[in-house]
Amino acid sequence: MQSNILIIGAGFAGVWSALSAARLLDQAQRADISISVLAPQPELRIRPRFYEADVHGMKAPLGELFAAVGIHFIPGNAESIDTEGRSVSYTDAHGHPQQIVYQRLILAAGSQVARPAVPGLAQYAFDVDQMESAMRLEQHLVGLAALPASPARDTVVVCGGGFTGIETATEMPARLRAILGADSAVRVLVVDRGASVGAALGAGITPSIVAACEQAGVQWLLGTSVVAVDAAGVTLDNGEHIASNTVIWTAGVKASPLTAQVAGERDNFGRLKVDGHLKVLGQEHVYATGDTAWAAVDDVGNHALMTCQHAIPMGRHSGNNAAADLLGLQPVVYRQPKYVTCLDLGDWGAAFSEGWERELKLHGQEGKDLKRQINTVWIYPPAADRTQALAAADPQIAIA
């Protein structure tokens, strides 16, 4: 009887889960276990780059790669999970309801921007969370050129001064001037609740953030938050209204709502708590990986962040371990004690740090060169070469 490992999601964790499961099944020479990936499109969308321009091209096709290693792709959107019946209901590419059964499920459905109940946020704010929303922002920015110059046209408000907010804000002046003209009165504001610039990213990187923002003319409004968004701009918690045609929300993310359909303990982001093998606690047949998993990376209390840095190795482990479970083999414990940060800071460069305390190692152009290497080479999937792709999916690969 054919068994099925079903992976929901074709992001970083989903792709590497599929490749890693295929690797172990290949080694065991087992053709009686299939691997299926359920996702809207057969492509890996390079989400860490959605703050950049030309976002429509930031994707890697998966069809040839999956065919080379024997992974079955199912186009569709997962709607519900029945862990008791071991089945997933989904809507296929034609809008028809379908159902698929599994013997092991890997939930790799990712995360999405958290949009609180701020009046007008859903109607008027943009984000760079998904490819469609980032393209919508890009089309909007291009359209600003058709409007007469005004404070509202020339002002972008970025809500949230975390990683995504900083990368979006420091890239924005150059993007706007390329559209509106080099002499346009561009104004980019970051609204953040923190007491200091870049407070969420630690003291080691702060001087680089400050220098980059000063060079680009990015201003910070600290200790405040947006309480309403309208067609003409934002209102802050002190009552001040800032005129802007472009409001970008970057304040926080949450795990896929599919996590709520799996019984288990979860954190404040909605991520499911998993054991060292990435199996959901309390579940026999369900693994969570990437942004859906609340996973320890070491033995001193650190946990994986919702980044591709953690999603790729987690995928290598979850895929391997789901396959190992079916094969009766020993799973591999997920541990990733090394942590780095590489923050893009627009024309100024980038800041690269190491460790959970974020000790600065590279900055300026040196940091930028590394960031480009990461964003354009390292995080892309392997070529459609069976031997190379399977080798790259080994969970024992050292994380440099």
Backbone hydrogen bonds in HBPLUS format (Angstrom, degrees):
<---DONOR---> <-ACCEPTOR-->    atom                        ^
c    i                          cat <-CA-CA->   ^        H-A-AA   ^      H-
h    n   atom  resd res      DA  || num        DHA   H-A  angle D-A-AA Bond
n    s   type  num  typ     dist DA aas  dist angle  dist       angle   num
A0003-SER N   A0032-ASP O   2.94 MM  29  6.40 160.0  1.98 155.6 160.2     1
A0034-SER N   A0003-SER O   2.77 MM  31  6.14 168.5  1.79 157.7 155.3     2
A0103-GLN N   A0004-ASN O   2.87 MM  99  5.44 179.0  1.87 153.8 153.7     3
A0104-ARG N   A0004-ASN O   3.34 MM 100  6.73 157.7  2.39 151.0 151.1     4
A0005-ILE N   A0034-SER O   2.84 MM  29  6.16 165.2  1.86 155.1 159.1     5
A0036-SER N   A0005-ILE O   2.89 MM  31  6.21 167.7  1.90 163.1 165.3     6
A0006-LEU N   A0104-ARG O   2.91 MM  98  6.33 158.4  1.95 167.6 169.5     7
A0106-ILE N   A0006-LEU O   2.82 MM 100  6.19 159.9  1.86 162.5 166.0     8
A0007-ILE N   A0036-SER O   2.80 MM  29  6.09 159.2  1.84 161.1 168.3     9
A0038-LEU N   A0007-ILE O   2.84 MM  31  6.15 165.7  1.86 165.8 170.4    10
A0008-ILE N   A0106-ILE O   3.00 MM  98  6.40 160.9  2.04 163.8 169.0    11
A0108-ALA N   A0008-ILE O   2.88 MM 100  5.37 140.4  2.04 142.5 154.7    12
A0009-GLY N   A0038-LEU O   2.87 MM  29  5.92 160.1  1.91 150.0 156.7    13
A0015-VAL N   A0011-GLY O   2.90 MM   4  5.98 171.7  1.91 160.2 162.1    14
A0016-TRP N   A0012-PHE O   3.14 MM   4  6.24 170.9  2.15 150.6 153.4    15
A0017-SER N   A0013-ALA O   2.90 MM   4  5.91 140.0  2.06 138.7 149.8    16
A0018-ALA N   A0014-GLY O   3.06 MM   4  6.26 161.0  2.10 148.2 152.3    17
A0019-LEU N   A0015-VAL O   3.02 MM   4  6.33 162.5  2.05 150.8 155.6    18
A0020-SER N   A0016-TRP O   2.98 MM   4  5.91 156.8  2.03 137.3 143.9    19
A0021-ALA N   A0017-SER O   2.94 MM   4  6.10 160.5  1.97 150.7 155.8    20
A0022-ALA N   A0018-ALA O   2.97 MM   4  6.14 158.8  2.01 146.3 152.7    21
A0023-ARG N   A0019-LEU O   2.92 MM   4  6.15 145.7  2.04 141.7 151.3    22
A0024-LEU N   A0020-SER O   3.17 MM   4  6.50 160.8  2.20 150.3 152.8    23
A0025-LEU N   A0021-ALA O   3.04 MM   4  6.26 165.9  2.06 155.1 159.2    24
A0026-ASP N   A0022-ALA O   2.89 MM   4  5.95 148.7  1.99 142.7 151.5    25
A0027-GLN N   A0023-ARG O   3.02 MM   4  6.31 154.9  2.08 146.9 153.2    26
A0028-ALA N   A0024-LEU O   2.98 MM   4  6.22 150.2  2.07 145.1 153.4    27
A0029-GLN N   A0025-LEU O   2.90 MM   4  5.89 111.2  2.38 132.5 149.0    28
A0030-ARG N   A0025-LEU O   3.11 MM   5  5.42 166.6  2.12 149.9 154.2    29
A0029-GLN N   A0026-ASP O   3.13 MM   3  4.90 146.9  2.24  94.2 104.2    30
A0072-HIS N   A0035-ILE O   2.87 MM  37  6.04 166.0  1.89 168.5 164.5    31
A0037-VAL N   A0072-HIS O   2.83 MM  35  6.27 154.6  1.89 160.1 167.5    32
A0074-ILE N   A0037-VAL O   2.76 MM  37  5.89 169.1  1.77 161.9 159.2    33
A0039-ALA N   A0074-ILE O   3.21 MM  35  6.56 155.9  2.27 158.2 164.4    34
A0076-GLY N   A0039-ALA O   2.91 MM  37  5.36 156.5  1.96 117.3 123.6    35
A0062-LEU N   A0042-PRO O   2.90 MM  20  5.28 159.7  1.94 141.8 135.4    36
A0044-LEU N   A0060-ALA O   2.79 MM  16  5.04 162.1  1.82 151.0 151.1    37
A0060-ALA N   A0044-LEU O   2.78 MM  16  5.04 148.8  1.88 135.7 146.4    38
A0047-ARG N   A0045-ARG O   2.87 MM   2  5.64 130.7  2.11 109.9  94.6    39
A0046-ILE N   A0058-MET O   2.96 MM  12  5.39 161.2  2.00 131.3 137.0    40
A0049-ARG N   A0046-ILE O   3.02 MM   3  5.93 165.6  2.04 128.1 132.7    41
A0050-PHE N   A0047-ARG O   3.11 MM   3  5.39 172.5  2.11 123.5 123.2    42
A0052-GLU N   A0049-ARG O   2.98 MM   3  5.71 167.2  2.00 125.3 129.5    43
A0057-GLY N   A0054-ASP O   3.43 MM   3  6.34 164.8  2.46 120.9 123.2    44
A0058-MET N   A0055-VAL O   3.00 MM   3  5.33 169.1  2.01 119.6 122.3    45
A0059-LYS N   A0057-GLY O   2.97 MM   2  5.72 134.9  2.18 103.9  91.2    46
A0066-PHE N   A0062-LEU O   2.84 MM   4  5.93 173.6  1.84 166.4 168.0    47
A0067-ALA N   A0063-GLY O   3.01 MM   4  6.16 157.7  2.06 146.5 153.2    48
A0068-ALA N   A0064-GLU O   2.96 MM   4  6.09 149.6  2.05 142.9 150.8    49
A0069-VAL N   A0065-LEU O   3.28 MM   4  6.60 141.0  2.44 145.8 154.8    50
A0070-GLY N   A0066-PHE O   2.88 MM   4  5.87 114.2  2.32 142.8 159.2    51
A0071-ILE N   A0066-PHE O   2.85 MM   5  4.76 169.5  1.86 140.3 141.4    52
A0077-ASN N   A0091-THR O   2.90 MM  14  5.25 153.0  1.97 144.9 151.9    53
A0091-THR N   A0077-ASN O   2.93 MM  14  5.25 157.6  1.98 143.2 146.6    54
A0079-GLU N   A0089-SER O   2.77 MM  10  5.60 171.3  1.78 151.3 151.4    55
A0080-SER N   A0089-SER O   3.25 MM   9  5.23 160.8  2.29 135.6 138.0    56
A0089-SER N   A0080-SER O   2.95 MM   9  5.23 155.3  2.01 143.4 151.1    57
A0082-ASP N   A0087-SER O   2.87 MM   5  5.27 174.2  1.88 168.6 166.6    58
A0086-ARG N   A0082-ASP O   2.76 MM   4  5.60 112.6  2.22 138.0 156.1    59
A0087-SER N   A0082-ASP O   3.10 MM   5  5.27 156.4  2.16 137.3 144.5    60
A0102-TYR N   A0086-ARG O   2.97 MM  16  5.57 152.5  2.05 146.2 145.8    61
A0088-VAL N   A0100-ILE O   2.82 MM  12  5.42 155.9  1.88 155.9 163.8    62
A0100-ILE N   A0088-VAL O   2.96 MM  12  5.42 154.5  2.02 147.3 155.5    63
A0090-TYR N   A0098-GLN O   2.87 MM   8  5.27 162.5  1.90 137.5 142.8    64
A0098-GLN N   A0090-TYR O   2.71 MM   8  5.27 154.0  1.77 166.1 170.4    65
A0092-ASP N   A0096-HIS O   2.86 MM   4  5.40 167.3  1.88 154.7 153.5    66
A0095-GLY N   A0092-ASP O   2.92 MM   3  5.30 165.0  1.94 119.7 122.2    67
A0105-LEU N   A0285-HIS O   2.87 MM 180  6.23 166.8  1.88 165.3 169.8    68
A0287-TYR N   A0105-LEU O   2.73 MM 182  6.06 162.7  1.76 160.8 167.0    69
A0107-LEU N   A0287-TYR O   2.74 MM 180  6.08 172.3  1.75 154.3 153.5    70
A0289-THR N   A0107-LEU O   3.12 MM 182  6.26 155.7  2.18 160.9 154.2    71
A0256-SER N   A0110-GLY O   2.88 MM 146  5.63 146.4  1.99 152.8 141.8    72
A0112-GLN N   A0254-LYS O   2.84 MM 142  5.58 155.9  1.90 158.8 166.6    73
A0254-LYS N   A0112-GLN O   2.83 MM 142  5.58 153.1  1.90 158.1 166.7    74
A0114-ALA N   A0252-GLY O   2.91 MM 138  5.34 174.1  1.92 121.1 122.9    75
A0118-VAL N   A0116-PRO O   2.81 MM   2  5.58 141.4  1.96  99.9  90.3    76
A0121-LEU N   A0118-VAL O   3.00 MM   3  5.50 166.1  2.02 140.0 142.1    77
A0229-VAL N   A0119-PRO O   2.81 MM 110  6.17 162.7  1.84 160.9 166.8    78
A0124-TYR N   A0120-GLY O   2.94 MM   4  5.86 160.9  1.98 157.5 161.3    79
A0125-ALA N   A0121-LEU O   3.09 MM   4  5.22 157.0  2.15 137.7 141.2    80
A0126-PHE N   A0247-VAL O   2.71 MM 121  6.00 171.7  1.72 163.2 165.7    81
A0249-TRP N   A0126-PHE O   2.77 MM 123  6.10 166.0  1.79 164.0 159.3    82
A0134-ALA N   A0130-GLN O   2.89 MM   4  6.08 158.3  1.94 157.3 164.2    83
A0135-MET N   A0131-MET O   2.86 MM   4  6.03 152.5  1.94 149.1 156.4    84
A0136-ARG N   A0132-GLU O   2.95 MM   4  6.16 146.8  2.06 139.1 148.6    85
A0137-LEU N   A0133-SER O   3.02 MM   4  6.30 152.4  2.10 142.2 148.7    86
A0138-GLU N   A0134-ALA O   2.99 MM   4  6.26 158.0  2.04 142.7 148.8    87
A0139-GLN N   A0135-MET O   2.87 MM   4  6.11 160.7  1.91 151.9 156.3    88
A0140-HIS N   A0136-ARG O   3.02 MM   4  6.19 152.3  2.10 142.1 150.0    89
A0141-LEU N   A0137-LEU O   2.86 MM   4  6.19 158.7  1.91 155.4 160.9    90
A0142-VAL N   A0138-GLU O   3.05 MM   4  6.30 163.6  2.08 151.9 155.4    91
A0143-GLY N   A0139-GLN O   3.01 MM   4  6.19 149.4  2.11 140.5 149.3    92
A0144-LEU N   A0140-HIS O   3.12 MM   4  6.46 123.1  2.46 142.1 156.3    93
A0144-LEU N   A0141-LEU O   3.10 MM   3  5.26 145.6  2.23 100.8 110.8    94
A0145-ALA N   A0142-VAL O   3.31 MM   3  6.05 156.7  2.37 115.5 120.2    95
A0146-ALA N   A0143-GLY O   3.09 MM   3  5.71 158.1  2.14 115.6 121.7    96
A0147-LEU N   A0144-LEU O   2.96 MM   3  5.38 162.8  1.99 115.4 121.1    97
A0154-ASP N   A0150-SER O   3.00 MM   4  6.11 163.2  2.03 158.2 162.6    98
A0245-ASN N   A0152-ALA O   2.85 MM  93  5.25 149.5  1.95 133.6 123.7    99
A0187-ARG N   A0154-ASP O   2.90 MM  33  6.07 154.5  1.96 159.5 154.2   100
A0156-VAL N   A0187-ARG O   2.85 MM  31  6.34 156.3  1.91 160.3 168.4   101
A0189-LEU N   A0156-VAL O   2.88 MM  33  6.26 166.9  1.90 167.7 172.2   102
A0157-VAL N   A0246-THR O   2.95 MM  89  6.38 163.6  1.98 161.6 166.8   103
A0248-ILE N   A0157-VAL O   2.82 MM  91  6.18 167.8  1.83 165.3 169.1   104
A0158-VAL N   A0189-LEU O   2.74 MM  31  6.03 175.0  1.74 171.6 173.0   105
A0191-VAL N   A0158-VAL O   2.88 MM  33  6.19 163.8  1.91 160.2 165.1   106
A0159-CYS N   A0248-ILE O   2.79 MM  89  6.03 171.0  1.80 165.2 168.3   107
A0250-THR N   A0159-CYS O   2.93 MM  91  5.76 163.7  1.95 153.5 155.6   108
A0160-GLY N   A0191-VAL O   2.84 MM  31  5.77 152.5  1.91 153.2 162.5   109
A0166-ILE N   A0162-GLY O   2.90 MM   4  6.04 160.2  1.93 158.9 163.4   110
A0167-GLU N   A0163-PHE O   3.08 MM   4  6.33 168.3  2.09 153.9 157.1   111
A0168-THR N   A0164-THR O   2.91 MM   4  5.99 160.8  1.95 150.3 156.1   112
A0169-ALA N   A0165-GLY O   2.91 MM   4  5.98 160.1  1.95 144.3 150.2   113
A0170-THR N   A0166-ILE O   2.95 MM   4  6.03 169.9  1.96 154.9 157.3   114
A0171-GLU N   A0167-GLU O   3.26 MM   4  6.15 139.2  2.43 135.6 144.7   115
A0172-MET N   A0168-THR O   3.15 MM   4  6.10 131.3  2.40 137.1 149.3   116
A0172-MET N   A0169-ALA O   3.21 MM   3  5.13 133.3  2.44  93.5 106.0   117
A0175-ARG N   A0171-GLU O   3.32 MM   4  6.51 159.2  2.36 148.6 154.6   118
A0176-LEU N   A0172-MET O   2.84 MM   4  5.99 166.1  1.86 165.2 167.7   119
A0177-ARG N   A0173-PRO O   2.97 MM   4  6.15 166.0  1.99 151.5 155.4   120
A0178-ALA N   A0174-ALA O   3.05 MM   4  6.13 147.6  2.16 143.1 151.1   121
A0179-ILE N   A0176-LEU O   2.96 MM   3  5.16 135.6  2.16 101.0 113.9   122
A0180-LEU N   A0176-LEU O   2.68 MM   4  5.85 172.0  1.69 167.0 169.2   123
A0181-GLY N   A0177-ARG O   2.85 MM   4  4.77 141.3  2.00 123.0 130.0   124
A0184-SER N   A0181-GLY O   3.19 MM   3  5.48 167.9  2.20 114.2 117.0   125
A0186-VAL N   A0184-SER O   2.88 MM   2  5.59 139.4  2.04 102.3  90.6   126
A0219-GLN N   A0188-VAL O   2.93 MM  31  6.27 166.4  1.95 168.4 167.2   127
A0190-VAL N   A0219-GLN O   2.78 MM  29  6.20 151.8  1.86 152.5 162.3   128
A0221-LEU N   A0190-VAL O   2.78 MM  31  6.05 165.9  1.80 163.6 163.0   129
A0192-ASP N   A0221-LEU O   3.04 MM  29  6.28 171.2  2.05 160.3 161.0   130
A0223-GLY N   A0192-ASP O   2.91 MM  31  6.19 108.0  2.45 138.6 154.0   131
A0224-THR N   A0192-ASP O   3.25 MM  32  5.88 163.6  2.28 128.7 126.8   132
A0223-GLY N   A0194-GLY O   2.87 MM  29  5.25 137.3  2.06 145.4 150.2   133
A0199-ALA N   A0196-SER O   3.24 MM   3  5.35 146.4  2.36 134.7 126.5   134
A0201-LEU N   A0198-GLY O   2.96 MM   3  5.61 158.4  2.01 122.1 128.5   135
A0202-GLY N   A0199-ALA O   3.39 MM   3  5.60 169.8  2.40 108.5 111.5   136
A0208-SER N   A0205-ILE O   2.99 MM   3  5.54 125.0  2.30 116.1 129.7   137
A0209-ILE N   A0205-ILE O   3.15 MM   4  6.47 157.0  2.20 152.8 159.9   138
A0210-VAL N   A0206-THR O   2.89 MM   4  6.13 167.3  1.91 164.7 167.7   139
A0211-ALA N   A0207-PRO O   2.97 MM   4  6.11 163.5  2.00 144.2 148.9   140
A0212-ALA N   A0208-SER O   2.93 MM   4  6.08 162.6  1.96 149.4 154.2   141
A0213-CYS N   A0209-ILE O   2.92 MM   4  6.09 159.5  1.96 151.3 157.0   142
A0214-GLU N   A0210-VAL O   2.91 MM   4  6.09 156.7  1.96 150.6 157.3   143
A0215-GLN N   A0211-ALA O   3.00 MM   4  6.19 159.8  2.04 147.5 152.9   144
A0216-ALA N   A0212-ALA O   3.00 MM   4  6.17 157.0  2.06 145.3 151.6   145
A0217-GLY N   A0213-CYS O   2.80 MM   4  5.67 122.7  2.13 138.4 152.2   146
A0218-VAL N   A0213-CYS O   2.86 MM   5  4.71 137.5  2.04 137.9 143.1   147
A0237-ASP N   A0225-SER O   2.94 MM  12  5.73 131.5  2.18 159.1 168.9   148
A0227-VAL N   A0235-THR O   2.85 MM   8  5.83 162.4  1.88 157.8 163.9   149
A0235-THR N   A0228-ALA O   2.88 MM   7  5.14 160.1  1.92 146.6 147.5   150
A0230-ASP N   A0233-GLY O   2.84 MM   3  5.40 171.0  1.85 163.3 163.9   151
A0233-GLY N   A0230-ASP O   3.19 MM   3  5.40 160.5  2.23 108.6 114.2   152
A0244-SER N   A0232-ALA O   2.91 MM  12  5.78 156.4  1.97 119.8 127.7   153
A0234-VAL N   A0242-ILE O   3.03 MM   8  5.39 150.3  2.12 146.4 152.6   154
A0242-ILE N   A0234-VAL O   2.83 MM   8  5.39 158.4  1.88 155.6 162.9   155
A0236-LEU N   A0240-GLU O   2.79 MM   4  5.33 164.5  1.81 159.4 164.2   156
A0239-GLY N   A0236-LEU O   2.96 MM   3  5.36 162.5  2.00 117.5 120.5   157
A0252-GLY N   A0250-THR O   3.01 MM   2  6.08 123.9  2.33 113.4  97.5   158
A0255-ALA N   A0269-PHE O   2.76 MM  14  5.83 175.8  1.76 164.2 165.1   159
A0259-THR N   A0256-SER O   3.05 MM   3  5.94 166.5  2.07 126.0 129.1   160
A0260-ALA N   A0257-PRO O   3.09 MM   3  5.66 150.6  2.18 113.1 120.2   161
A0261-GLN N   A0258-LEU O   3.02 MM   3  5.49 160.0  2.06 113.4 119.8   162
A0262-VAL N   A0259-THR O   3.19 MM   3  5.58 166.0  2.21 114.5 116.7   163
A0273-LYS N   A0265-GLU O   2.78 MM   8  5.49 167.2  1.79 153.7 151.6   164
A0267-ASP N   A0271-ARG O   3.03 MM   4  5.51 142.1  2.18 139.7 150.7   165
A0270-GLY N   A0267-ASP O   2.99 MM   3  5.31 161.6  2.02 112.6 118.3   166
A0272-LEU N   A0292-THR O   2.83 MM  20  6.12 152.5  1.90 157.9 149.8   167
A0294-TRP N   A0272-LEU O   2.71 MM  22  5.36 167.0  1.72 141.4 137.8   168
A0281-LEU N   A0273-LYS O   3.07 MM   8  6.16 170.5  2.08 148.0 150.3   169
A0274-VAL N   A0294-TRP O   3.31 MM  20  6.06 161.9  2.34 142.6 139.4   170
A0275-ASP N   A0279-LYS O   2.92 MM   4  5.59 156.6  1.98 149.4 153.3   171
A0278-LEU N   A0275-ASP O   2.94 MM   3  5.17 165.5  1.96 116.6 120.1   172
A0334-TYR N   A0276-GLY O   2.77 MM  58  5.58 174.7  1.78 166.8 165.6   173
A0288-ALA N   A0278-LEU O   3.10 MM  10  5.99 151.1  2.19 160.2 169.1   174
A0280-VAL N   A0286-VAL O   2.94 MM   6  5.93 161.0  1.98 143.9 150.2   175
A0283-GLN N   A0280-VAL O   2.98 MM   3  5.43 157.9  2.03 139.5 138.8   176
A0292-THR N   A0289-THR O   3.39 MM   3  5.66 158.7  2.43 128.4 125.5   177
A0293-ALA N   A0290-GLY O   3.18 MM   3  5.76 168.5  2.19 120.0 123.5   178
A0304-ALA N   A0295-ALA O   2.87 MM   9  5.69 159.4  1.92 163.7 170.8   179
A0297-VAL N   A0302-ASN O   3.02 MM   5  5.86 168.5  2.03 136.4 139.3   180
A0336-GLN N   A0297-VAL O   2.78 MM  39  4.73 147.9  1.88 121.6 132.6   181
A0307-THR N   A0305-LEU O   2.89 MM   2  5.55 133.3  2.12 104.9  91.0   182
A0310-HIS N   A0307-THR O   3.22 MM   3  5.64 138.5  2.40 105.0 113.8   183
A0311-ALA N   A0307-THR O   2.94 MM   4  6.14 155.2  2.00 143.8 151.9   184
A0312-ILE N   A0308-CYS O   3.12 MM   4  5.83 169.9  2.13 143.9 143.2   185
A0314-MET N   A0310-HIS O   3.03 MM   4  6.07 156.6  2.09 151.4 158.9   186
A0315-GLY N   A0311-ALA O   2.85 MM   4  5.96 151.2  1.94 144.2 151.6   187
A0316-ARG N   A0312-ILE O   3.11 MM   4  6.46 156.0  2.17 149.1 155.3   188
A0317-HIS N   A0313-PRO O   3.12 MM   4  6.42 145.9  2.24 144.0 152.5   189
A0317-HIS N   A0314-MET O   3.11 MM   3  5.13 122.0  2.46  94.2 108.7   190
A0318-SER N   A0314-MET O   2.78 MM   4  6.04 169.7  1.79 161.7 164.3   191
A0319-GLY N   A0315-GLY O   3.05 MM   4  5.95 170.6  2.05 151.1 154.0   192
A0320-ASN N   A0316-ARG O   3.41 MM   4  6.20 156.6  2.47 125.8 132.5   193
A0321-ASN N   A0317-HIS O   2.84 MM   4  5.92 163.5  1.86 152.8 157.8   194
A0322-ALA N   A0318-SER O   2.95 MM   4  6.02 153.0  2.03 144.9 151.2   195
A0323-ALA N   A0319-GLY O   3.15 MM   4  6.30 163.2  2.18 148.1 152.5   196
A0324-ALA N   A0320-ASN O   2.81 MM   4  6.02 155.8  1.87 146.9 155.1   197
A0325-ASP N   A0321-ASN O   2.93 MM   4  5.99 146.9  2.04 138.0 145.8   198
A0326-LEU N   A0322-ALA O   3.36 MM   4  6.68 152.0  2.45 140.5 146.0   199
A0327-LEU N   A0323-ALA O   2.98 MM   4  6.22 144.0  2.11 145.9 157.1   200
A0328-GLY N   A0324-ALA O   2.86 MM   4  5.83 116.5  2.27 142.2 155.8   201
A0329-LEU N   A0324-ALA O   2.87 MM   5  4.74 157.7  1.92 141.2 143.2   202
A0355-GLY N   A0339-TYR O   2.69 MM  16  5.11 148.3  1.78 174.2 165.2   203
A0341-THR N   A0353-SER O   2.99 MM  12  5.12 157.1  2.04 135.3 137.6   204
A0353-SER N   A0341-THR O   2.78 MM  12  5.12 158.1  1.82 149.1 156.4   205
A0343-LEU N   A0351-ALA O   2.84 MM   8  5.18 159.0  1.89 153.6 151.9   206
A0351-ALA N   A0343-LEU O   2.92 MM   8  5.18 153.3  1.99 140.1 148.0   207
A0345-LEU N   A0349-GLY O   2.84 MM   4  5.31 154.5  1.90 150.0 147.0   208
A0349-GLY N   A0346-GLY O   3.16 MM   3  5.81 144.6  2.29 116.1 123.6   209
A0350-ALA N   A0364-GLY O   3.11 MM  14  5.30 143.2  2.25 122.8 128.3   210
A0352-PHE N   A0362-LEU O   2.81 MM  10  4.95 173.1  1.82 143.9 145.7   211
A0361-LYS N   A0352-PHE O   2.75 MM   9  5.69 175.3  1.75 160.1 159.5   212
A0362-LEU N   A0352-PHE O   3.17 MM  10  4.95 164.2  2.19 135.1 138.2   213
A0354-GLU N   A0359-GLU O   2.95 MM   5  5.27 151.2  2.03 134.5 139.6   214
A0359-GLU N   A0354-GLU O   2.92 MM   5  5.27 161.0  1.95 152.0 146.1   215
A0358-ARG N   A0355-GLY O   2.91 MM   3  5.06 156.5  1.97 106.2 113.4   216
A0368-LYS N   A0364-GLY O   2.99 MM   4  6.27 149.6  2.09 144.8 154.4   217
A0369-ASP N   A0365-GLN O   2.87 MM   4  6.12 156.8  1.93 153.9 158.2   218
A0370-LEU N   A0366-GLU O   3.28 MM   4  6.56 157.8  2.34 143.9 149.0   219
A0371-LYS N   A0367-GLY O   2.90 MM   4  6.15 157.9  1.95 148.1 155.0   220
A0372-ARG N   A0368-LYS O   2.92 MM   4  6.16 160.2  1.96 154.6 158.6   221
A0373-GLN N   A0369-ASP O   3.14 MM   4  6.36 152.3  2.22 140.2 147.7   222
A0374-ILE N   A0370-LEU O   2.93 MM   4  6.23 158.4  1.98 154.2 159.9   223
A0375-ASN N   A0371-LYS O   2.85 MM   4  6.04 172.8  1.86 156.9 158.8   224
A0376-THR N   A0372-ARG O   2.91 MM   4  5.79 145.1  2.03 144.6 151.8   225
A0377-VAL N   A0373-GLN O   3.01 MM   4  5.43 137.6  2.20 136.3 142.9   226
A0378-TRP N   A0373-GLN O   3.13 MM   5  6.44 160.8  2.17 149.6 154.7   227
A0379-ILE N   A0374-ILE O   3.29 MM   5  6.11 154.7  2.36 161.2 157.9   228
A0380-TYR N   A0377-VAL O   3.22 MM   3  5.66 159.1  2.27 114.1 120.4   229
A0385-ASP N   A0383-ALA O   2.76 MM   2  5.51 143.7  1.89 100.4  90.8   230
A0389-ALA N   A0385-ASP O   2.82 MM   4  5.82 167.4  1.83 168.2 172.5   231
A0390-LEU N   A0386-ARG O   3.02 MM   4  6.07 166.6  2.04 151.9 155.3   232
A0391-ALA N   A0387-THR O   3.10 MM   4  6.19 157.1  2.15 143.3 150.1   233
A0392-ALA N   A0388-GLN O   3.00 MM   4  6.16 148.4  2.11 144.0 152.1   234
A0393-ALA N   A0390-LEU O   3.13 MM   3  5.23 150.3  2.22 101.7 110.7   235
A0394-ASP N   A0391-ALA O   3.44 MM   3  5.79 162.5  2.47 115.3 114.8   236
A0397-ILE N   A0394-ASP O   3.18 MM   3  5.70 166.2  2.20 118.9 120.4   237
